[in-house]
Amino acid sequence: MLPYEEGTFQKIDKIEKNIITQNYVDDDIDFLLNILNSDSPRVLIERASLILSKIQSPDIADKVATLLFSENAHARNVGSVILAQIWPASREALEKLVEHPNKHIRKHALDILNMTQSPDAVEIIAKGLDDPELNNVIAAVEYIGEYYESKYVDKIIDVMNRINEPMLISTALESLEKICDETCFTKLPSIISPIDIYTPIILPSFLRFLSAISRKEDIEFIEKAIEQKDIYYKELIDFLKSYTSKYAASLDKPEKLKLIKYTCELLNSEQTPSVNKYELVRLMAHLEPDYLISNISELLDNKDKYIVVAVLDFIGSANSDILKSCGHVKPRILEIIQDASKNLEGFEQAALYVAAMRALHNLESDY
């Protein structure tokens, strides 16, 4: 423990002045490091950390890096923050640490490189893709995705094919979702061929990946994935929305009905939240309005108010051709308005009333 003496603050003041004038010596830096690697009062630790974080010197970075080997967890954390703050002066030190024999030190180095938030750090982070320790590879894959660096797409795919481990695959898919472009279409078979994509760890990441770069034939993956609709409803909905937005105009009737089937399964699931059911009805309206119209009376009688609001919003924004097929539900809309107006407290009731009034106005404007 560093002695807490009355003169310590004065000494720190003197060291800070030496650093500002660039007249500091090794003993000054060692004194500050000893404070950080001790049970000194918090105010001293924060002061020493702040001073060291202002020194842009590779030599100082090497000294600060020694804190990563400390048994004091707080010292390791403070050292990590300082190294990130003095980047790029810490570049050489971190390049050495990322190849250190100790796997924990290598992981610290990767974490610090990510903390720098510098695109120039990605080149060093990418060395972690060849790390013999699985957790370090996963960290490198994750961090590359956070920097949206597409340069390492092929390398990440190689890692996925080399290490068939669910957590790695899941992380890699999430990174590829962020950084892949159209070229990923051609690489998709090599990404998924050795993988059981339907495992609980991988499936949500895979669905998000498909949402980002969906091809028309990717709908085949949903056939089996829909079996887990009660768990991954949000990922499935996002995929269906992305897919419909991209391909609705080019789908034939059977293909649209297949998508409607999946939409209905999600709509009828008790696990799908009401707000997501609103999304599904609007998706159905975009995909196949005739199907929605043929079931419109049943949908307006649904107990879930979000479903009813979605149908009313559909009517409220429909064109004249569609409205001609909706005229028979006008009495039901009037009933909804009457019931909702009795108690407009709460968001659902208010939304229901407003949507019903708009739907009624659009219907009456057409006739």
Secondary structure, 3 states (H helix, E strand, C coil): CCCCCCCHHHHHHHHHHHHHCCCCCHHHHHHHHHHHCCCCCHHHHHHHHHHHCCCCCHHHHHHHHHHHHCCCHHHHHHHHHHHHHCCCCCHHHHHHHCCCCCHHHHHHHHHHHHHCCCHHHHHHHHHHHHCCCHHHHHHHHHHHHHCCCHHHHHHHHHHHHHCCCHHHHHHHHHHHHHHCCCCHHHHHHHHHCCCCCCCCCCHHHHHHHHHHHCCHHHHHHHHHHHHHCCCCHHHHHHHHHHHHHHHHHHCCHHHHHHHHHHHHHHHCCCCCCHHHHHHHHHHHHHHCHHHHHHCHHHHHCCCCHHHHHHHHHHHHCCCHHHHCCCHHHHHHHHHHHHHHHCCCCCHHHHHHHHHHHHHHHHHHHCC
